């Protein structure tokens, strides 16, 4: 069954491992993690709450990994600077 005893939790974990990265812009400074408003963060859905939270993998500008999660209300979709279209 995998590393989790609950099949639902195992499915969430499996889905998170294969989640597509997306670009998000931070709306306000977060001093705890050294992030500033306007930072573009590369994220995947948080496996235990994929509808409301994102796991931050790195900051796009320098690759910094803040090791944190953010609520979707703290960010907005960043646009692709080359295409000018929202990232999917």
Protein Blocks (a to p, Z undefined) as FASTA:
>chain_A
ZZbfblklmmmmmmmmmcccdddddfbdcfknopaehiacdddddfklmmlpccdfbdfk
lopaghiaddfklpccdddfklopacZZ
